Amino acid sequence: MNIEIYRLIEGARKAEGLTVIIDVFRAFSVTCYLFNNGAKKVIPAGEIESAYQIKKNNPEFILMGERDGKKLPDCDYGNSPAEIENINFNNKTIIHTTSAGTQGLVNAVNAEQIITGSFVNLGAIVNYIENINPEQVSLVCMGIGGKEPAAEDEYCAKYIKDMLKDKSPLKFEEIKSELKKGEGAKFFDKNKPWFKERDFKLCMKLNQFDFVLKAIKGKEEEIYLINSKS
């Protein structure tokens, strides 16, 4: 098994084989909580206009979106796991547009198979890859806005790679401590209320869920996410 780590939107375009698009803070942590709360599928939209158009055509869908971390106008929710952790999404379809994670999904055009990556379902991701045992695995760290590397995604990719290579990963508590002082500090900044302190805690719950989220191509090249256990 050959494992490559790529970065940002350009990296997503280069990814081949079984591809894991990683966005820890917060897109693919949020989607795990959505599916845990009963969501039927999530439609990732790369462009804001596309997200609004899908909502217009399907008013019963739930619209979630952010840019620069802030909830977009006319969205039902932003991109915060704390905001939706206790909401019942039973059998609902969610439209999701974000600065980084959803951009990776729509740009991974050379991937054979795409799943999402986060700490909250990391063990399930590793088990899924080991069961398939593909020749090529691409781990794509989406970073900040898909344009700048972010430590949380780098840690997540390395953790997955170490486990697949039977190496001992860095202790998770050490990762949490480093992130709280670094990239995760924004969740504790009172001047940035759109980043909630509980978001950090929810995104950093290792192995909270036992499923992976698979990207499926639908009609007219539409991409949507489903729970692997649904």
MIPA-483305 format. One record per atom (N, C-alpha, C, O, CB): x, y, z; residue in three letters. Coordinates in steps of 0.05 Angstrom, whole numbers, padded with zeros to 5 digits, always signed. Glycine has a CB too. Layout:
<atoms>
XYZALA...
</atoms>
This chain:
<atoms>
+00017-00024+00000MET+00000+00000+00000MET+00018+00025+00000MET+00033+00030+00019MET-00019+00000+00025MET+00015+00041-00021ASN+00030+00066-00023ASN+00013+00088-00012ASN-00010+00092-00021ASN+00039+00072-00052ASN+00023+00104+00007ILE+00008+00125+00019ILE+00021+00152+00014ILE+00045+00156+00022ILE+00005+00120+00050ILE+00007+00170+00002GLU+00017+00197-00004GLU+00000+00218+00011GLU-00024+00215+00014GLU+00017+00203-00034GLU+00013+00238+00021ILE-00001+00261+00034ILE+00001+00285+00015ILE+00022+00294+00007ILE+00012+00267+00062ILE-00023+00296+00009TYR-00025+00319-00008TYR-00038+00342+00008TYR-00048+00337+00030TYR-00042+00313-00033TYR-00037+00366-00003ARG-00046+00389+00012ARG-00063+00408-00006ARG-00056+00413-00029ARG-00023+00404+00025ARG-00084+00418+00006LEU-00099+00440-00005LEU-00114+00432-00030LEU-00114+00409-00037LEU-00081+00464-00010LEU-00126+00451-00044ILE-00143+00445-00067ILE-00126+00433-00089ILE-00135+00414-00103ILE-00157+00470-00077ILE-00102+00443-00093GLU-00084+00432-00114GLU-00078+00403-00108GLU-00076+00386-00126GLU-00058+00448-00116GLU-00074+00397-00082GLY-00069+00369-00074GLY-00093+00351-00079GLY-00089+00328-00087GLY-00062+00368-00045GLY-00117+00362-00075ALA-00141+00346-00081ALA-00142+00338-00110ALA-00151+00316-00117ALA-00166+00361-00072ALA-00133+00356-00127ARG-00134+00351-00156ARG-00113+00330-00164ARG-00117+00316-00184ARG-00129+00377-00172ARG-00092+00327-00148LYS-00071+00307-00154LYS-00077+00280-00142LYS-00065+00260-00150LYS-00045+00317-00144LYS-00095+00279-00123ALA-00100+00254-00109ALA-00110+00232-00127ALA-00127+00236-00144ALA-00120+00259-00086ALA-00100+00207-00122GLU-00108+00184-00137GLU-00114+00161-00118GLU-00108+00162-00094GLU-00086+00176-00157GLU-00126+00140-00129GLY-00133+00117-00113GLY-00154+00123-00093GLY-00172+00139-00097GLY-00108+00107-00099GLY-00153+00109-00070LEU-00172+00114-00048LEU-00163+00140-00035LEU-00141+00142-00023LEU-00173+00090-00028LEU-00180+00160-00036THR-00173+00187-00027THR-00189+00195-00002THR-00213+00192-00001THR-00177+00207-00049THR-00174+00205+00018VAL-00187+00214+00042VAL-00183+00245+00043VAL-00161+00255+00045VAL-00174+00201+00068VAL-00206+00259+00041ILE-00205+00288+00042ILE-00209+00296+00071ILE-00230+00291+00083ILE-00228+00301+00024ILE-00188+00309+00083ILE-00188+00314+00112ILE-00194+00343+00118ILE-00181+00361+00107ILE-00161+00306+00123ILE-00214+00347+00135ASP-00220+00374+00145ASP-00230+00371+00174ASP-00254+00366+00179ASP-00241+00389+00127ASP-00212+00373+00193VAL-00218+00368+00221VAL-00234+00391+00233VAL-00254+00386+00246VAL-00192+00364+00237VAL-00225+00416+00228PHE-00239+00440+00238PHE-00253+00454+00215PHE-00240+00472+00204PHE-00219+00459+00252PHE-00278+00449+00206ARG-00296+00433+00221ARG-00313+00415+00203ARG-00329+00399+00213ARG-00314+00451+00238ARG-00310+00418+00177ALA-00329+00407+00158ALA-00335+00377+00162ALA-00358+00369+00164ALA-00319+00411+00131ALA-00314+00361+00164PHE-00319+00332+00164PHE-00322+00320+00192PHE-00326+00296+00195PHE-00298+00318+00149PHE-00319+00338+00212SER-00328+00331+00239SER-00358+00336+00239SER-00374+00320+00249SER-00313+00347+00261SER-00366+00359+00229VAL-00395+00366+00228VAL-00411+00345+00214VAL-00432+00337+00224VAL-00399+00393+00214VAL-00402+00336+00191THR-00418+00316+00175THR-00421+00290+00190THR-00442+00277+00188THR-00404+00311+00149THR-00402+00282+00206CYS-00405+00258+00222CYS-00427+00262+00243CYS-00443+00244+00247CYS-00379+00251+00236CYS-00428+00285+00255TYR-00450+00290+00274TYR-00477+00291+00260TYR-00497+00283+00272TYR-00445+00317+00289TYR-00477+00302+00236LEU-00502+00302+00221LEU-00513+00274+00216LEU-00537+00269+00220LEU-00498+00317+00194LEU-00496+00257+00207PHE-00504+00229+00201PHE-00511+00214+00227PHE-00529+00198+00227PHE-00483+00214+00185PHE-00496+00220+00248ASN-00503+00207+00273ASN-00531+00216+00283ASN-00544+00201+00297ASN-00482+00215+00294ASN-00539+00240+00275ASN-00565+00250+00282ASN-00587+00244+00261ASN-00608+00256+00261ASN-00564+00280+00287ASN-00581+00225+00244GLY-00602+00215+00226GLY-00603+00224+00197GLY-00620+00216+00182GLY-00627+00220+00237GLY-00584+00242+00189ALA-00584+00252+00162ALA-00583+00230+00141ALA-00570+00210+00146ALA-00561+00272+00157ALA-00598+00233+00120LYS-00598+00213+00098LYS-00575+00217+00080LYS-00561+00197+00073LYS-00625+00215+00082LYS-00570+00241+00071LYS-00546+00247+00055LYS-00539+00276+00057LYS-00555+00293+00065LYS-00552+00239+00025LYS-00514+00282+00050VAL-00504+00309+00050VAL-00493+00316+00022VAL-00477+00300+00011VAL-00481+00313+00072VAL-00502+00338+00012ILE-00493+00347-00015ILE-00472+00368-00011ILE-00479+00391-00003ILE-00517+00357-00032ILE-00446+00363-00017PRO-00426+00383-00014PRO-00426+00402-00039PRO-00426+00392-00062PRO-00398+00371-00011PRO-00428+00427-00034ALA-00428+00447-00056ALA-00403+00464-00055ALA-00397+00476-00034ALA-00453+00465-00055ALA-00388+00464-00076GLY-00363+00479-00077GLY-00368+00509-00077GLY-00354+00525-00064GLY-00346+00471-00100GLY-00388+00517-00093GLU-00394+00546-00097GLU-00419+00554-00081GLU-00438+00538-00079GLU-00398+00552-00126GLU-00418+00578-00069ILE-00440+00588-00054ILE-00466+00589-00071ILE-00487+00581-00062ILE-00434+00616-00042ILE-00463+00599-00096GLU-00486+00602-00114GLU-00498+00575-00119GLU-00523+00572-00121GLU-00477+00615-00140GLU-00482+00554-00122SER-00492+00527-00126SER-00509+00517-00102SER-00530+00505-00106SER-00469+00508-00132SER-00499+00523-00078ALA-00513+00515-00054ALA-00540+00528-00053ALA-00560+00516-00047ALA-00497+00522-00029ALA-00541+00554-00058TYR-00566+00569-00058TYR-00586+00559-00079TYR-00610+00557-00074TYR-00561+00599-00062TYR-00575+00552-00102GLN-00592+00542-00124GLN-00605+00515-00117GLN-00628+00510-00122GLN-00577+00540-00150GLN-00589+00497-00105ILE-00599+00471-00096ILE-00621+00475-00076ILE-00642+00462-00077ILE-00576+00454-00085ILE-00617+00494-00057LYS-00637+00500-00037LYS-00662+00511-00050LYS-00685+00503-00042LYS-00626+00519-00016LYS-00659+00528-00069LYS-00682+00540-00083LYS-00699+00519-00097LYS-00723+00519-00096LYS-00673+00561-00103LYS-00685+00499-00109ASN-00698+00478-00123ASN-00710+00457-00104ASN-00728+00442-00111ASN-00679+00464-00142ASN-00699+00456-00079ASN-00708+00436-00060ASN-00712+00450-00032ASN-00695+00446-00015ASN-00687+00413-00058ASN-00733+00465-00029PRO-00736+00480-00004PRO-00737+00464+00021PRO-00733+00474+00043PRO-00760+00497-00006PRO-00743+00438+00018GLU-00744+00421+00042GLU-00717+00412+00052GLU-00714+00401+00074GLU-00761+00396+00036GLU-00696+00417+00036PHE-00669+00410+00044PHE-00659+00430+00065PHE-00668+00452+00066PHE-00650+00410+00019PHE-00640+00420+00081ILE-00627+00437+00102ILE-00602+00450+00089ILE-00586+00436+00077ILE-00620+00421+00127ILE-00599+00476+00092LEU-00576+00490+00081LEU-00556+00498+00103LEU-00564+00512+00122LEU-00585+00515+00065LEU-00531+00488+00101MET-00510+00495+00119MET-00487+00507+00104MET-00480+00496+00083MET-00501+00470+00136MET-00475+00528+00114GLY-00452+00539+00099GLY-00437+00560+00115GLY-00448+00574+00132GLY-00462+00551+00074GLY-00411+00563+00108GLU-00394+00583+00119GLU-00373+00592+00099GLU-00367+00578+00080GLU-00380+00573+00145GLU-00363+00617+00104ARG-00339+00627+00091ARG-00324+00642+00112ARG-00336+00658+00127ARG-00346+00644+00065ARG-00298+00638+00113ASP-00282+00650+00134ASP-00292+00643+00162ASP-00289+00658+00181ASP-00281+00681+00131ASP-00303+00620+00164GLY-00313+00610+00190GLY-00340+00619+00198GLY-00352+00609+00217GLY-00294+00617+00210GLY-00351+00639+00184LYS-00377+00652+00191LYS-00400+00640+00175LYS-00398+00634+00151LYS-00375+00682+00187LYS-00422+00637+00189LYS-00447+00627+00176LYS-00455+00645+00153LYS-00455+00670+00156LYS-00470+00625+00196LYS-00462+00633+00131LEU-00471+00648+00107LEU-00500+00658+00110LEU-00515+00645+00124LEU-00468+00631+00082LEU-00507+00680+00098PRO-00534+00690+00099PRO-00554+00669+00088PRO-00548+00655+00069PRO-00537+00716+00083PRO-00577+00668+00100ASP-00599+00651+00092ASP-00594+00621+00096ASP-00609+00604+00086ASP-00606+00656+00063ASP-00573+00614+00110CYS-00568+00586+00116CYS-00582+00579+00142CYS-00586+00595+00160CYS-00537+00581+00119CYS-00591+00554+00144ASP-00604+00544+00168ASP-00584+00541+00191ASP-00590+00546+00214ASP-00618+00517+00163ASP-00560+00533+00184TYR-00538+00530+00203TYR-00512+00538+00190TYR-00510+00539+00166TYR-00537+00501+00214TYR-00492+00543+00207GLY-00465+00548+00197GLY-00450+00523+00193GLY-00459+00504+00180GLY-00450+00567+00216GLY-00426+00522+00204ASN-00409+00498+00201ASN-00399+00489+00229ASN-00375+00482+00232ASN-00385+00504+00182ASN-00416+00490+00248SER-00409+00486+00276SER-00422+00460+00286SER-00446+00457+00286SER-00418+00509+00293SER-00405+00441+00296PRO-00417+00417+00307PRO-00433+00423+00333PRO-00453+00409+00338PRO-00396+00396+00314PRO-00424+00443+00348ALA-00439+00450+00372ALA-00467+00460+00366ALA-00486+00456+00382ALA-00424+00472+00388ALA-00470+00472+00343GLU-00496+00484+00335GLU-00516+00462+00328GLU-00540+00466+00332GLU-00492+00502+00311GLU-00506+00439+00319ILE-00525+00418+00309ILE-00523+00392+00325ILE-00536+00372+00317ILE-00520+00413+00280ILE-00507+00391+00346GLU-00503+00365+00359GLU-00528+00352+00370GLU-00529+00328+00373GLU-00482+00368+00380GLU-00548+00369+00378ASN-00572+00358+00389ASN-00597+00362+00371ASN-00619+00359+00381ASN-00577+00372+00416ASN-00592+00367+00346ILE-00614+00370+00327ILE-00620+00344+00313ILE-00602+00329+00305ILE-00607+00392+00305ILE-00646+00338+00310ASN-00654+00313+00297ASN-00656+00318+00267ASN-00672+00334+00258ASN-00682+00303+00308ASN-00639+00304+00252PHE-00639+00307+00222PHE-00649+00282+00209PHE-00642+00276+00187PHE-00611+00313+00212PHE-00667+00268+00223ASN-00676+00242+00213ASN-00687+00243+00184ASN-00706+00257+00178ASN-00698+00231+00232ASN-00674+00228+00167ASN-00681+00225+00139ASN-00680+00251+00123ASN-00692+00254+00102ASN-00710+00215+00137ASN-00665+00271+00133LYS-00662+00297+00119LYS-00638+00296+00100LYS-00618+00282+00104LYS-00658+00319+00140LYS-00640+00313+00079THR-00618+00318+00061THR-00606+00346+00068THR-00621+00365+00070THR-00627+00316+00031THR-00580+00347+00070ILE-00567+00372+00078ILE-00549+00381+00056ILE-00533+00366+00045ILE-00551+00369+00104ILE-00551+00407+00049ILE-00532+00420+00030ILE-00510+00432+00047ILE-00516+00446+00067ILE-00547+00441+00012ILE-00485+00428+00040HIS-00463+00436+00057HIS-00442+00450+00040HIS-00430+00437+00022HIS-00451+00412+00073HIS-00436+00475+00045THR-00415+00489+00030THR-00396+00502+00050THR-00405+00517+00068THR-00427+00510+00011THR-00370+00496+00047THR-00350+00507+00066THR-00326+00517+00050THR-00323+00513+00026THR-00342+00485+00086THR-00308+00530+00065SER-00284+00542+00052SER-00263+00521+00043SER-00248+00526+00025SER-00271+00561+00071SER-00263+00498+00057ALA-00241+00479+00051ALA-00251+00451+00045ALA-00248+00441+00022ALA-00223+00477+00075ALA-00264+00438+00064GLY-00271+00410+00061GLY-00287+00403+00036GLY-00280+00386+00021GLY-00287+00401+00084GLY-00310+00418+00031THR-00326+00412+00008THR-00311+00418-00018THR-00316+00406-00039THR-00352+00427+00009THR-00293+00437-00017GLN-00276+00444-00040GLN-00259+00420-00048GLN-00255+00414-00072GLN-00258+00469-00035GLN-00249+00406-00028GLY-00233+00382-00033GLY-00249+00360-00047GLY-00239+00347-00065GLY-00221+00371-00008GLY-00273+00356-00038LEU-00290+00335-00049LEU-00295+00340-00079LEU-00293+00322-00095LEU-00316+00333-00034LEU-00302+00365-00086VAL-00309+00370-00114VAL-00285+00372-00132VAL-00287+00371-00156VAL-00325+00396-00115VAL-00261+00375-00120ASN-00237+00378-00136ASN-00221+00352-00139ASN-00201+00351-00153ASN-00219+00399-00125ASN-00229+00331-00124ALA-00214+00306-00125ALA-00223+00290-00150ALA-00234+00268-00148ALA-00218+00289-00099ALA-00217+00301-00173VAL-00228+00290-00198VAL-00214+00265-00208VAL-00225+00250-00224VAL-00226+00311-00220VAL-00190+00259-00197ASN-00175+00236-00206ASN-00176+00212-00186ASN-00164+00192-00191ASN-00146+00243-00211ASN-00191+00216-00165ALA-00193+00195-00144ALA-00211+00173-00154ALA-00231+00177-00167ALA-00204+00207-00118ALA-00204+00148-00146GLU-00220+00125-00152GLU-00244+00123-00133GLU-00266+00115-00140GLU-00204+00099-00152GLU-00238+00130-00108GLN-00259+00129-00087GLN-00252+00151-00067GLN-00228+00156-00061GLN-00260+00101-00073GLN-00272+00164-00056ILE-00268+00187-00038ILE-00283+00182-00012ILE-00307+00175-00012ILE-00276+00213-00050ILE-00269+00185+00011ILE-00282+00186+00037ILE-00272+00211+00051ILE-00252+00223+00044ILE-00276+00160+00053ILE-00287+00218+00072THR-00279+00242+00087THR-00260+00234+00110THR-00260+00211+00118THR-00303+00257+00098THR-00245+00254+00121GLY-00227+00248+00142GLY-00229+00268+00165GLY-00231+00292+00161GLY-00199+00249+00132GLY-00230+00257+00190SER-00230+00273+00214SER-00222+00255+00237SER-00219+00231+00234SER-00259+00286+00220SER-00217+00267+00260PHE-00210+00250+00284PHE-00234+00235+00295PHE-00231+00214+00306PHE-00198+00268+00305PHE-00258+00246+00292VAL-00281+00234+00305VAL-00288+00207+00294VAL-00302+00191+00308VAL-00305+00252+00302VAL-00279+00200+00270ASN-00284+00173+00259ASN-00258+00161+00249ASN-00259+00145+00230ASN-00305+00174+00237ASN-00235+00169+00260LEU-00209+00161+00249LEU-00205+00130+00250LEU-00196+00119+00230LEU-00187+00174+00265LEU-00213+00117+00271GLY-00210+00088+00273GLY-00225+00074+00251GLY-00216+00055+00239GLY-00219+00078+00300GLY-00250+00083+00246ALA-00266+00072+00224ALA-00253+00076+00197ALA-00255+00058+00180ALA-00294+00084+00225ALA-00241+00099+00193ILE-00227+00104+00168ILE-00204+00084+00164ILE-00201+00073+00142ILE-00216+00133+00168ILE-00188+00081+00185VAL-00165+00062+00183VAL-00175+00034+00177VAL-00164+00020+00160VAL-00149+00062+00209VAL-00196+00025+00191ASN-00207-00002+00187ASN-00218-00005+00159ASN-00214-00026+00146ASN-00229-00008+00207ASN-00231+00015+00149TYR-00242+00014+00121TYR-00220+00011+00101TYR-00222-00005+00082TYR-00258+00040+00116TYR-00199+00027+00104ILE-00176+00026+00085ILE-00163-00002+00087ILE-00156-00013+00066ILE-00156+00048+00090ILE-00158-00011+00111GLU-00145-00037+00114GLU-00162-00060+00102GLU-00150-00078+00090GLU-00140-00043+00144GLU-00188-00058+00104ASN-00205-00079+00093ASN-00204-00080+00062ASN-00205-00101+00050ASN-00234-00076+00102ASN-00202-00056+00050ILE-00201-00054+00021ILE-00173-00060+00011ILE-00169-00073-00010ILE-00209-00026+00011ILE-00153-00051+00026ASN-00125-00055+00020ASN-00118-00046-00008ASN-00108-00061-00025ASN-00117-00084+00023ASN-00123-00020-00015PRO-00117-00010-00041PRO-00087-00007-00046PRO-00072-00004-00028PRO-00132+00016-00046PRO-00080-00006-00072GLU-00052-00001-00078GLU-00044+00027-00072GLU-00021+00032-00062GLU-00047-00007-00108GLU-00062+00046-00076GLN-00055+00074-00073GLN-00075+00087-00054GLN-00100+00085-00057GLN-00055+00089-00100GLN-00064+00101-00033VAL-00081+00117-00015VAL-00070+00146-00016VAL-00046+00151-00013VAL-00080+00106+00014VAL-00088+00165-00019SER-00081+00193-00019SER-00095+00206+00005SER-00120+00205+00007SER-00089+00207-00046SER-00080+00219+00022LEU-00090+00233+00045LEU-00087+00263+00039LEU-00065+00273+00036LEU-00075+00225+00071LEU-00109+00277+00037VAL-00109+00305+00028VAL-00116+00323+00052VAL-00139+00323+00062VAL-00128+00310+00005VAL-00097+00340+00060CYS-00101+00359+00082CYS-00112+00385+00070CYS-00097+00398+00056CYS-00075+00364+00098CYS-00137+00392+00076MET-00149+00415+00063MET-00141+00441+00074MET-00143+00462+00061MET-00179+00412+00064MET-00132+00442+00099GLY-00121+00467+00110GLY-00141+00489+00114GLY-00165+00484+00117GLY-00099+00476+00093GLY-00131+00513+00115ILE-00148+00537+00120ILE-00157+00548+00093ILE-00142+00558+00077ILE-00132+00559+00135ILE-00183+00545+00088GLY-00194+00555+00063GLY-00184+00541+00038GLY-00187+00551+00016GLY-00189+00584+00061GLY-00172+00518+00042GLY-00160+00504+00019GLY-00135+00517+00008GLY-00126+00510-00014GLY-00180+00501-00002GLY-00125+00537+00022LYS-00102+00553+00012LYS-00078+00553+00029LYS-00055+00558+00019LYS-00111+00581+00008LYS-00081+00549+00055GLU-00059+00548+00074GLU-00059+00523+00090GLU-00081+00514+00099GLU-00059+00573+00092GLU-00036+00510+00095PRO-00036+00486+00112PRO-00046+00492+00140PRO-00043+00514+00150PRO-00007+00475+00113PRO-00059+00472+00152ALA-00069+00474+00179ALA-00059+00450+00195ALA-00061+00427+00186ALA-00100+00475+00180ALA-00050+00455+00219ALA-00037+00434+00236ALA-00056+00411+00241ALA-00047+00388+00241ALA-00027+00446+00261ALA-00082+00416+00246GLU-00100+00395+00254GLU-00103+00374+00232GLU-00105+00350+00237GLU-00127+00406+00261GLU-00104+00383+00207ASP-00106+00365+00184ASP-00080+00349+00180ASP-00081+00326+00172ASP-00114+00380+00159ASP-00058+00363+00184GLU-00032+00349+00182GLU-00029+00327+00203GLU-00021+00305+00196GLU-00009+00370+00185GLU-00037+00333+00227TYR-00036+00313+00249TYR-00054+00290+00242TYR-00047+00267+00246TYR-00045+00326+00276TYR-00078+00296+00232CYS-00097+00274+00225CYS-00086+00256+00203CYS-00088+00232+00206CYS-00123+00287+00217CYS-00075+00268+00182ALA-00064+00252+00160ALA-00041+00234+00170ALA-00039+00211+00163ALA-00054+00271+00138ALA-00023+00246+00186LYS+00000+00231+00197LYS-00010+00208+00215LYS+00001+00186+00215LYS+00019+00249+00211LYS-00030+00214+00231TYR-00041+00194+00249TYR-00052+00170+00233TYR-00047+00147+00240TYR-00063+00206+00267TYR-00068+00176+00212ILE-00078+00155+00195ILE-00056+00139+00182ILE-00056+00114+00182ILE-00097+00167+00174ILE-00036+00153+00171LYS-00014+00140+00158LYS+00002+00122+00177LYS+00009+00099+00170LYS+00005+00160+00145LYS+00007+00132+00201ASP+00022+00116+00221ASP+00007+00091+00228ASP+00019+00069+00230ASP+00028+00133+00246ASP-00019+00093+00232MET-00035+00069+00239MET-00035+00049+00216MET-00034+00025+00221MET-00063+00077+00246MET-00037+00058+00191LEU-00037+00040+00168LEU-00010+00027+00164LEU-00008+00005+00154LEU-00044+00056+00143LEU+00011+00040+00173LYS+00038+00030+00171LYS+00047+00015+00197LYS+00071+00008+00200LYS+00058+00052+00164LYS+00028+00011+00215ASP+00034-00002+00241ASP+00055+00012+00257ASP+00071-00001+00271ASP+00042-00031+00236ASP+00055+00038+00255LYS+00073+00054+00272LYS+00057+00066+00295LYS+00032+00069+00293LYS+00087+00077+00256LYS+00070+00072+00317SER+00056+00085+00339SER+00052+00114+00333SER+00072+00129+00331SER+00072+00080+00366SER+00027+00123+00331PRO+00023+00152+00326PRO+00029+00169+00351PRO+00031+00158+00373PRO-00006+00157+00317PRO+00032+00194+00347LEU+00036+00213+00369LEU+00012+00210+00388LEU-00011+00207+00379LEU+00039+00242+00359LEU+00016+00212+00414LYS-00005+00210+00433LYS-00026+00231+00428LYS-00020+00255+00424LYS+00005+00212+00462LYS-00052+00223+00428PHE-00073+00241+00420PHE-00075+00265+00439PHE-00082+00287+00430PHE-00099+00226+00419PHE-00071+00260+00465GLU-00072+00283+00484GLU-00051+00304+00478GLU-00055+00327+00483GLU-00069+00272+00512GLU-00028+00295+00467GLU-00007+00314+00460GLU-00016+00330+00435GLU-00011+00354+00434GLU+00019+00300+00454GLU-00030+00317+00417ILE-00040+00331+00393ILE-00060+00352+00402ILE-00059+00375+00393ILE-00053+00311+00373ILE-00079+00344+00419LYS-00099+00363+00429LYS-00086+00387+00443LYS-00094+00410+00438LYS-00118+00349+00449LYS-00066+00382+00459SER-00053+00404+00473SER-00039+00423+00454SER-00041+00447+00457SER-00032+00392+00492SER-00026+00412+00433GLU-00012+00429+00414GLU-00032+00445+00398GLU-00027+00469+00392GLU+00005+00412+00395GLU-00054+00433+00390LEU-00074+00447+00374LEU-00088+00469+00390LEU-00095+00490+00379LEU-00094+00427+00363LEU-00093+00463+00415LYS-00106+00483+00432LYS-00090+00508+00434LYS-00100+00530+00437LYS-00112+00472+00460LYS-00063+00505+00434LYS-00045+00528+00435LYS-00042+00541+00408LYS-00035+00565+00405LYS-00018+00520+00446LYS-00046+00526+00387GLY-00041+00535+00360GLY-00066+00541+00344GLY-00081+00560+00350GLY-00024+00515+00345GLY-00072+00525+00323GLU-00094+00530+00306GLU-00121+00529+00320GLU-00140+00544+00313GLU-00095+00509+00284GLU-00123+00513+00342GLY-00148+00512+00356GLY-00153+00535+00375GLY-00175+00536+00387GLY-00149+00487+00371GLY-00134+00553+00378ALA-00138+00575+00397ALA-00161+00593+00389ALA-00172+00607+00406ALA-00112+00592+00398ALA-00168+00593+00363LYS-00190+00611+00354LYS-00217+00603+00368LYS-00235+00620+00370LYS-00193+00609+00324LYS-00219+00578+00376PHE-00244+00569+00389PHE-00247+00579+00417PHE-00268+00577+00430PHE-00246+00539+00389PHE-00226+00591+00427PHE-00226+00601+00455PHE-00223+00632+00455PHE-00218+00644+00476PHE-00204+00588+00471PHE-00225+00644+00431ASP-00221+00673+00427ASP-00249+00686+00429ASP-00266+00682+00412ASP-00208+00679+00400ASP-00253+00702+00450LYS-00279+00715+00454LYS-00286+00735+00432LYS-00309+00743+00429LYS-00279+00729+00481LYS-00265+00743+00417ASN-00270+00762+00395ASN-00279+00748+00369ASN-00285+00761+00349ASN-00245+00778+00389ASN-00280+00721+00370LYS-00289+00705+00347LYS-00312+00686+00355LYS-00308+00662+00356LYS-00265+00689+00335LYS-00335+00697+00362PRO-00357+00681+00372PRO-00367+00660+00352PRO-00381+00642+00360PRO-00379+00699+00380PRO-00361+00663+00327TRP-00369+00643+00307TRP-00353+00617+00309TRP-00361+00597+00299TRP-00366+00655+00279TRP-00331+00618+00324PHE-00316+00594+00331PHE-00323+00588+00360PHE-00314+00602+00378PHE-00285+00597+00326PHE-00338+00567+00364LYS-00347+00561+00391LYS-00328+00542+00406LYS-00316+00524+00394LYS-00375+00548+00390LYS-00324+00547+00432GLU-00306+00531+00447GLU-00314+00501+00446GLU-00297+00484+00444GLU-00306+00540+00477GLU-00340+00496+00446ARG-00349+00468+00445ARG-00342+00455+00418ARG-00339+00431+00416ARG-00379+00466+00450ARG-00340+00471+00397ASP-00332+00460+00371ASP-00305+00445+00373ASP-00302+00424+00362ASP-00330+00483+00350ASP-00286+00458+00387PHE-00260+00445+00390PHE-00263+00418+00404PHE-00252+00398+00396PHE-00241+00464+00407PHE-00279+00418+00426LYS-00282+00393+00441LYS-00295+00371+00424LYS-00287+00348+00425LYS-00299+00398+00466LYS-00315+00379+00408LEU-00329+00359+00392LEU-00312+00349+00369LEU-00314+00326+00362LEU-00355+00371+00382LEU-00297+00367+00357CYS-00279+00359+00335CYS-00256+00341+00344CYS-00244+00326+00328CYS-00269+00383+00320CYS-00249+00343+00370MET-00226+00329+00380MET-00234+00305+00397MET-00220+00297+00415MET-00209+00347+00397MET-00258+00293+00391LYS-00266+00269+00405LYS-00257+00245+00387LYS-00271+00238+00368LYS-00297+00268+00409LYS-00235+00233+00394LEU-00224+00212+00377LEU-00242+00188+00377LEU-00251+00178+00398LEU-00196+00204+00388LEU-00248+00178+00353ASN-00263+00153+00349ASN-00291+00154+00362ASN-00301+00135+00374ASN-00248+00129+00361ASN-00304+00177+00359GLN-00331+00181+00370GLN-00351+00164+00354GLN-00371+00156+00364GLN-00338+00210+00369GLN-00345+00160+00328PHE-00364+00146+00310PHE-00350+00123+00296PHE-00326+00123+00291PHE-00375+00166+00289PHE-00366+00102+00289ASP-00355+00078+00278ASP-00361+00074+00248ASP-00361+00052+00238ASP-00365+00054+00293ASP-00367+00097+00235PHE-00374+00095+00206PHE-00356+00114+00190PHE-00344+00133+00201PHE-00403+00102+00202PHE-00354+00109+00164VAL-00341+00128+00146VAL-00361+00140+00128VAL-00383+00130+00124VAL-00318+00113+00129VAL-00354+00163+00117LEU-00372+00177+00099LEU-00361+00176+00071LEU-00338+00185+00065LEU-00376+00207+00107LEU-00376+00164+00053LYS-00367+00159+00025LYS-00380+00179+00006LYS-00403+00186+00008LYS-00374+00131+00016LYS-00363+00189-00012ALA-00373+00208-00033ALA-00382+00191-00057ALA-00367+00175-00067ALA-00351+00228-00041ALA-00406+00196-00065ILE-00419+00181-00087ILE-00426+00201-00109ILE-00435+00223-00104ILE-00444+00166-00078ILE-00421+00193-00134LYS-00429+00210-00157LYS-00457+00203-00165LYS-00463+00180-00171LYS-00409+00207-00180LYS-00474+00223-00166GLY-00502+00219-00174GLY-00507+00229-00202GLY-00488+00229-00219GLY-00521+00233-00155GLY-00531+00237-00207LYS-00538+00247-00234LYS-00524+00273-00240LYS-00519+00289-00222LYS-00568+00250-00237LYS-00517+00277-00265GLU-00504+00302-00274GLU-00479+00308-00258GLU-00474+00332-00252GLU-00524+00325-00274GLU-00464+00288-00250GLU-00439+00291-00235GLU-00443+00303-00207GLU-00423+00311-00195GLU-00420+00309-00251GLU-00467+00303-00198GLU-00472+00312-00170GLU-00457+00293-00151GLU-00458+00269-00154GLU-00502+00314-00163GLU-00444+00305-00131ILE-00431+00289-00110ILE-00447+00291-00085ILE-00455+00313-00077ILE-00401+00298-00106ILE-00450+00269-00071TYR-00463+00270-00045TYR-00450+00250-00026TYR-00438+00230-00035TYR-00494+00265-00047TYR-00452+00255+00000LEU-00440+00237+00020LEU-00462+00220+00032LEU-00484+00228+00037LEU-00427+00254+00042LEU-00454+00194+00037ILE-00472+00176+00051ILE-00456+00162+00074ILE-00432+00161+00073ILE-00483+00155+00032ILE-00471+00153+00093ASN-00460+00137+00115ASN-00454+00109+00105ASN-00472+00097+00093ASN-00479+00137+00139ASN-00430+00099+00109SER-00422+00073+00099SER-00440+00051+00111SER-00441+00029+00099SER-00393+00067+00105SER-00452+00056+00133LYS-00469+00036+00147LYS-00498+00039+00141LYS-00515+00024+00151LYS-00465+00037+00176LYS-00505+00058+00124SER-00534+00062+00118SER-00544+00042+00097SER-00567+00042+00089SER-00539+00090+00107SER
</atoms>
